Amino acid sequence: MAQAAPKSLKTLVLRWIWLPIMALAILALLRLVDPNEVGQALASANLWNLAAMIGIWLVWLAARPLRMRVLLGATAPATPVGYNDAYGAHALGNAINSLIPMRAGEFAMLWVLARRAQVPIPASLSAVVLDRLCDVGSALGVLVLAILVMPNPPQTLVEGVEIFAALLAVGVVLMVLAVRLRKSAVALAAALLPRRWHDAALHRIDDLLTGLGVLARPAILVRAAALSALIWGLAVLSFAAGIGAVWPEATLAMGAFTVGVVAVAFLVPAAPGGIGVFHAAIVFALSFYGVPGAAALAYALVAHLSTLLAGLAAAAIWTLLNGLDPREIVRTPKPPAA
Protein backbone atom coordinates (compact mmCIF):
# COMPACT_ATOMS: atom_id res chain seq x y z
CA MET A 1 0.00 0.00 0.00
CA ALA A 2 1.34 3.42 -0.93
CA GLN A 3 2.24 5.64 1.98
CA ALA A 4 -0.09 8.61 2.40
CA ALA A 5 1.46 11.97 1.62
CA PRO A 6 2.21 14.04 4.72
CA LYS A 7 -0.23 16.79 5.49
CA SER A 8 0.91 20.27 4.59
CA LEU A 9 1.96 22.70 7.29
CA LYS A 10 -0.96 24.92 6.28
CA THR A 11 -3.44 22.09 6.85
CA LEU A 12 -1.93 21.19 10.22
CA VAL A 13 -1.94 24.79 11.42
CA LEU A 14 -5.51 25.33 10.23
CA ARG A 15 -6.77 22.13 11.85
CA TRP A 16 -4.87 22.23 15.13
CA ILE A 17 -4.51 25.96 15.84
CA TRP A 18 -6.93 28.25 14.03
CA LEU A 19 -10.04 26.09 14.07
CA PRO A 20 -9.76 25.11 17.77
CA ILE A 21 -9.17 28.75 18.80
CA MET A 22 -12.12 29.92 16.72
CA ALA A 23 -14.35 27.13 18.07
CA LEU A 24 -13.40 27.81 21.69
CA ALA A 25 -14.05 31.54 21.28
CA ILE A 26 -17.45 30.96 19.71
CA LEU A 27 -18.46 28.37 22.31
CA ALA A 28 -17.45 30.74 25.12
CA LEU A 29 -19.55 33.52 23.63
CA LEU A 30 -22.57 31.26 23.23
CA ARG A 31 -22.34 30.26 26.89
CA LEU A 32 -21.99 33.84 28.13
CA VAL A 33 -24.46 35.70 25.93
CA ASP A 34 -28.18 35.31 25.22
CA PRO A 35 -28.74 35.58 21.43
CA ASN A 36 -32.13 37.26 22.00
CA GLU A 37 -30.48 40.02 24.01
CA VAL A 38 -27.89 40.46 21.26
CA GLY A 39 -30.71 40.88 18.75
CA GLN A 40 -32.36 43.51 20.94
CA ALA A 41 -29.07 45.41 21.27
CA LEU A 42 -28.61 45.36 17.50
CA ALA A 43 -32.16 46.57 16.90
CA SER A 44 -31.72 49.54 19.25
CA ALA A 45 -28.22 50.53 18.08
CA ASN A 46 -27.63 54.21 17.34
CA LEU A 47 -27.25 54.50 13.56
CA TRP A 48 -25.42 57.84 13.76
CA ASN A 49 -22.74 56.28 15.91
CA LEU A 50 -22.43 53.36 13.52
CA ALA A 51 -22.08 55.75 10.58
CA ALA A 52 -19.35 57.64 12.46
CA MET A 53 -17.58 54.36 13.23
CA ILE A 54 -17.51 53.36 9.56
CA GLY A 55 -16.54 56.85 8.36
CA ILE A 56 -13.62 57.09 10.76
CA TRP A 57 -12.52 53.60 9.78
CA LEU A 58 -12.40 54.64 6.12
CA VAL A 59 -10.14 57.54 7.12
CA TRP A 60 -8.03 55.01 9.05
CA LEU A 61 -7.65 52.96 5.86
CA ALA A 62 -6.50 56.09 4.02
CA ALA A 63 -4.01 57.05 6.76
CA ARG A 64 -2.16 53.74 7.12
CA PRO A 65 -0.21 54.03 3.81
CA LEU A 66 1.30 57.33 4.99
CA ARG A 67 3.49 55.54 7.52
CA MET A 68 4.41 52.85 5.04
CA ARG A 69 5.63 55.51 2.60
CA VAL A 70 7.87 57.00 5.28
CA LEU A 71 9.36 53.58 6.06
CA LEU A 72 9.80 52.67 2.40
CA GLY A 73 11.48 56.01 1.82
CA ALA A 74 14.08 54.95 4.37
CA THR A 75 14.50 51.30 3.35
CA ALA A 76 14.31 51.91 -0.42
CA PRO A 77 15.38 55.53 -1.04
CA ALA A 78 16.26 54.82 -4.68
CA THR A 79 12.70 53.71 -5.55
CA PRO A 80 10.17 56.31 -4.35
CA VAL A 81 6.72 54.85 -3.71
CA GLY A 82 3.65 56.94 -4.48
CA TYR A 83 0.62 57.08 -2.23
CA ASN A 84 -1.49 55.09 -4.69
CA ASP A 85 0.85 52.10 -4.66
CA ALA A 86 1.29 52.22 -0.89
CA TYR A 87 -2.49 52.39 -0.46
CA GLY A 88 -2.99 49.45 -2.81
CA ALA A 89 -0.39 47.35 -1.03
CA HIS A 90 -2.07 47.97 2.32
CA ALA A 91 -5.59 47.51 0.98
CA LEU A 92 -4.82 44.21 -0.73
CA GLY A 93 -2.76 42.99 2.21
CA ASN A 94 -5.55 43.69 4.71
CA ALA A 95 -8.20 42.17 2.45
CA ILE A 96 -6.26 38.95 1.86
CA ASN A 97 -5.40 38.63 5.56
CA SER A 98 -9.15 38.82 6.22
CA LEU A 99 -9.85 35.88 3.92
CA ILE A 100 -6.75 33.66 3.93
CA PRO A 101 -4.77 32.35 6.94
CA MET A 102 -1.00 32.36 7.58
CA ARG A 103 -0.62 36.11 6.93
CA ALA A 104 -0.85 35.66 3.16
CA GLY A 105 -1.66 39.36 2.90
CA GLU A 106 1.93 40.24 3.76
CA PHE A 107 3.10 38.46 0.61
CA ALA A 108 0.48 40.39 -1.36
CA MET A 109 1.93 43.65 -0.03
CA LEU A 110 5.42 42.64 -1.14
CA TRP A 111 4.05 41.56 -4.52
CA VAL A 112 2.28 44.86 -5.16
CA LEU A 113 5.28 46.94 -4.12
CA ALA A 114 7.62 44.87 -6.31
CA ARG A 115 5.25 44.73 -9.28
CA ARG A 116 4.04 48.32 -9.37
CA ALA A 117 6.76 50.34 -7.63
CA GLN A 118 9.79 48.11 -8.38
CA VAL A 119 10.75 48.05 -4.70
CA PRO A 120 13.28 45.27 -3.98
CA ILE A 121 11.81 42.54 -1.82
CA PRO A 122 14.33 42.94 1.05
CA ALA A 123 13.57 46.68 1.27
CA SER A 124 9.80 46.18 1.26
CA LEU A 125 10.06 43.30 3.73
CA SER A 126 12.05 45.50 6.11
CA ALA A 127 9.38 48.21 5.80
CA VAL A 128 6.59 45.71 6.49
CA VAL A 129 8.40 44.38 9.58
CA LEU A 130 8.90 47.93 10.87
CA ASP A 131 5.27 48.77 10.11
CA ARG A 132 4.10 45.81 12.18
CA LEU A 133 6.52 46.72 14.96
CA CYS A 134 5.00 50.20 15.05
CA ASP A 135 1.56 48.62 15.42
CA VAL A 136 2.64 46.38 18.29
CA GLY A 137 4.23 49.32 20.10
CA SER A 138 1.14 51.45 19.50
CA ALA A 139 -1.13 48.72 20.84
CA LEU A 140 0.94 48.62 24.00
CA GLY A 141 0.79 52.41 24.25
CA VAL A 142 -3.00 52.65 24.04
CA LEU A 143 -3.36 49.79 26.53
CA VAL A 144 -1.11 51.53 29.04
CA LEU A 145 -2.94 54.85 28.64
CA ALA A 146 -6.32 53.18 29.06
CA ILE A 147 -5.21 51.32 32.19
CA LEU A 148 -3.78 54.50 33.69
CA VAL A 149 -7.24 56.13 33.60
CA MET A 150 -9.14 52.95 34.47
CA PRO A 151 -10.59 53.05 38.00
CA ASN A 152 -9.11 50.24 40.07
CA PRO A 153 -7.69 48.07 37.25
CA PRO A 154 -7.32 44.38 38.25
CA GLN A 155 -3.80 43.46 39.27
CA THR A 156 -3.75 40.51 36.87
CA LEU A 157 -4.49 42.90 34.00
CA VAL A 158 -1.67 45.23 35.01
CA GLU A 159 0.73 42.31 35.33
CA GLY A 160 -0.29 40.97 31.92
CA VAL A 161 0.45 44.32 30.27
CA GLU A 162 3.77 44.50 32.11
CA ILE A 163 4.74 41.08 30.75
CA PHE A 164 3.71 42.14 27.24
CA ALA A 165 5.80 45.31 27.55
CA ALA A 166 8.80 43.34 28.80
CA LEU A 167 8.59 40.86 25.92
CA LEU A 168 8.29 43.69 23.42
CA ALA A 169 11.28 45.47 24.94
CA VAL A 170 13.36 42.28 24.76
CA GLY A 171 12.34 41.78 21.14
CA VAL A 172 13.27 45.33 20.17
CA VAL A 173 16.62 45.09 21.97
CA LEU A 174 17.44 41.82 20.20
CA MET A 175 16.45 43.35 16.86
CA VAL A 176 18.63 46.41 17.43
CA LEU A 177 21.56 44.19 18.45
CA ALA A 178 21.08 42.07 15.33
CA VAL A 179 21.13 45.21 13.17
CA ARG A 180 24.23 46.63 14.85
CA LEU A 181 26.02 43.26 14.82
CA ARG A 182 24.73 42.27 11.40
CA LYS A 183 27.67 40.10 10.37
CA SER A 184 27.59 38.23 13.66
CA ALA A 185 23.83 37.75 13.37
CA VAL A 186 24.20 36.32 9.86
CA ALA A 187 27.00 34.04 11.08
CA LEU A 188 24.74 32.84 13.91
CA ALA A 189 21.96 32.14 11.40
CA ALA A 190 24.43 30.18 9.28
CA ALA A 191 25.35 28.07 12.31
CA LEU A 192 21.71 27.39 13.20
CA LEU A 193 20.23 26.79 9.74
CA PRO A 194 20.76 23.58 7.74
CA ARG A 195 23.49 24.04 5.13
CA ARG A 196 21.06 23.40 2.27
CA TRP A 197 19.20 26.60 3.24
CA HIS A 198 22.26 28.85 3.25
CA ASP A 199 22.13 29.97 -0.37
CA ALA A 200 18.45 30.85 -0.17
CA ALA A 201 18.32 32.36 3.32
CA LEU A 202 21.55 33.99 4.41
CA HIS A 203 21.69 36.83 1.90
CA ARG A 204 18.00 37.57 2.54
CA ILE A 205 18.66 37.77 6.28
CA ASP A 206 21.56 40.11 5.60
CA ASP A 207 19.40 42.30 3.34
CA LEU A 208 16.59 42.35 5.91
CA LEU A 209 18.92 43.45 8.71
CA THR A 210 20.36 46.12 6.43
CA GLY A 211 16.86 47.48 5.86
CA LEU A 212 16.11 47.40 9.57
CA GLY A 213 19.00 49.82 10.04
CA VAL A 214 16.24 52.45 9.99
CA LEU A 215 16.02 51.74 13.73
CA ALA A 216 19.20 53.78 14.12
CA ARG A 217 17.74 56.86 12.39
CA PRO A 218 15.85 58.99 14.97
CA ALA A 219 14.30 61.32 12.37
CA ILE A 220 12.55 58.42 10.63
CA LEU A 221 11.44 56.94 13.95
CA VAL A 222 9.93 60.27 15.04
CA ARG A 223 7.93 60.57 11.81
CA ALA A 224 6.77 56.96 12.06
CA ALA A 225 5.77 57.49 15.71
CA ALA A 226 3.77 60.62 14.83
CA LEU A 227 1.91 58.81 12.07
CA SER A 228 1.36 55.84 14.40
CA ALA A 229 -0.30 58.22 16.88
CA LEU A 230 -2.58 59.44 14.07
CA ILE A 231 -3.43 55.93 12.87
CA TRP A 232 -4.16 54.54 16.31
CA GLY A 233 -5.98 57.68 17.38
CA LEU A 234 -8.37 57.12 14.48
CA ALA A 235 -8.79 53.48 15.51
CA VAL A 236 -9.63 54.54 19.07
CA LEU A 237 -12.18 57.08 17.81
CA SER A 238 -13.79 54.48 15.53
CA PHE A 239 -14.04 51.91 18.31
CA ALA A 240 -15.41 54.47 20.79
CA ALA A 241 -18.06 55.61 18.30
CA GLY A 242 -19.11 52.03 17.61
CA ILE A 243 -19.29 51.12 21.29
CA GLY A 244 -21.41 54.22 21.83
CA ALA A 245 -23.96 52.81 19.38
CA VAL A 246 -24.92 50.08 21.87
CA TRP A 247 -23.67 51.62 25.14
CA PRO A 248 -24.29 55.39 25.45
CA GLU A 249 -21.80 55.72 28.33
CA ALA A 250 -18.89 54.84 26.02
CA THR A 251 -15.66 56.83 26.46
CA LEU A 252 -12.41 57.23 24.57
CA ALA A 253 -10.70 55.17 27.28
CA MET A 254 -13.07 52.29 26.55
CA GLY A 255 -12.27 52.57 22.86
CA ALA A 256 -8.53 52.65 23.55
CA PHE A 257 -8.59 49.65 25.87
CA THR A 258 -10.76 47.64 23.49
CA VAL A 259 -8.68 48.33 20.39
CA GLY A 260 -5.54 47.46 22.37
CA VAL A 261 -6.96 44.14 23.57
CA VAL A 262 -8.10 43.26 20.04
CA ALA A 263 -4.64 44.06 18.65
CA VAL A 264 -2.95 41.86 21.27
CA ALA A 265 -5.43 39.05 20.61
CA PHE A 266 -4.50 39.12 16.94
CA LEU A 267 -0.84 38.46 17.80
CA VAL A 268 -1.75 34.82 18.37
CA PRO A 269 -2.82 32.61 15.44
CA ALA A 270 -6.43 33.34 14.53
CA ALA A 271 -8.90 32.21 11.90
CA PRO A 272 -9.14 34.31 8.72
CA GLY A 273 -10.78 37.61 9.60
CA GLY A 274 -10.37 36.89 13.30
CA ILE A 275 -13.76 35.16 13.46
CA GLY A 276 -14.52 34.35 17.08
CA VAL A 277 -11.28 35.81 18.44
CA PHE A 278 -12.23 39.38 17.46
CA HIS A 279 -15.64 39.04 19.10
CA ALA A 280 -14.35 37.35 22.25
CA ALA A 281 -11.64 39.99 22.68
CA ILE A 282 -14.21 42.80 22.53
CA VAL A 283 -16.58 41.12 24.97
CA PHE A 284 -13.64 40.51 27.32
CA ALA A 285 -12.37 44.09 27.08
CA LEU A 286 -15.73 45.75 27.61
CA SER A 287 -16.51 43.54 30.59
CA PHE A 288 -13.98 45.64 32.58
CA TYR A 289 -16.28 48.63 32.08
CA GLY A 290 -19.49 46.86 33.04
CA VAL A 291 -20.83 46.59 29.50
CA PRO A 292 -23.24 43.62 29.28
CA GLY A 293 -22.06 40.75 27.13
CA ALA A 294 -25.03 41.08 24.77
CA ALA A 295 -24.33 44.75 24.04
CA ALA A 296 -20.60 44.06 23.63
CA LEU A 297 -21.20 41.18 21.24
CA ALA A 298 -23.71 43.26 19.27
CA TYR A 299 -21.04 45.91 18.77
CA ALA A 300 -18.44 43.27 17.90
CA LEU A 301 -20.68 41.77 15.21
CA VAL A 302 -21.38 45.13 13.59
CA ALA A 303 -17.78 46.30 13.85
CA HIS A 304 -16.40 43.08 12.41
CA LEU A 305 -18.81 43.02 9.47
CA SER A 306 -18.46 46.72 8.64
CA THR A 307 -14.67 46.83 8.84
CA LEU A 308 -14.37 43.61 6.87
CA LEU A 309 -16.65 44.89 4.10
CA ALA A 310 -14.94 48.29 4.09
CA GLY A 311 -11.53 46.67 3.71
CA LEU A 312 -12.69 44.33 0.95
CA ALA A 313 -14.41 47.18 -0.88
CA ALA A 314 -11.29 49.36 -0.67
CA ALA A 315 -9.16 46.56 -2.12
CA ALA A 316 -11.67 45.78 -4.87
CA ILE A 317 -12.04 49.43 -5.92
CA TRP A 318 -8.28 49.99 -6.00
CA THR A 319 -7.80 46.80 -8.02
CA LEU A 320 -10.40 47.82 -10.59
CA LEU A 321 -9.16 51.41 -10.89
CA ASN A 322 -5.59 50.24 -11.40
CA GLY A 323 -6.37 47.46 -13.86
CA LEU A 324 -4.88 44.71 -11.72
CA ASP A 325 -6.02 41.13 -12.16
CA PRO A 326 -6.54 39.59 -8.68
CA ARG A 327 -5.85 36.14 -10.13
CA GLU A 328 -2.23 37.17 -10.64
CA ILE A 329 -1.80 37.52 -6.88
CA VAL A 330 -3.58 34.22 -6.21
CA ARG A 331 -1.26 32.50 -8.68
CA THR A 332 1.79 34.08 -7.00
CA PRO A 333 2.08 32.38 -3.58
CA LYS A 334 5.58 33.77 -3.07
CA PRO A 335 6.88 37.28 -3.65
CA PRO A 336 8.99 37.76 -6.77
CA ALA A 337 12.71 37.44 -6.34
CA ALA A 338 14.72 40.53 -5.57
Buried (B, 14 or more C-beta within 10 A) or exposed (E): EEEEEEEEEEEEBBEEBBBEBBEEBBEBBEEBBEEEBBEBBBEEBBEEBBEBBBBBBBEBBBBBBBBBBBBBBBBBEEBEBEEBBBBBBBBBBBBBBBBBBBEBBBBBBBBBBBBBBEBBBBBBBBBBBBBEBBBBBBBBBBBBBBBEEBEEBEEEBEEBBEEBBEEBEEEBEEBBEBBEEBEEBBEEBBEEBEEEEEEEBBEBBBBBBBBBBBBEEEEBBEBBBEBBEBBBBBBBBBBBBBBBBBBEEBBBBBBBBBBBBBBBBBEEBBBBBBBBBBBBBBBBBBEBBEBBBBBBBBBBBBBBEBBBEBBBBBBBEBBEEEEBEBEEBEEBEEBEEB
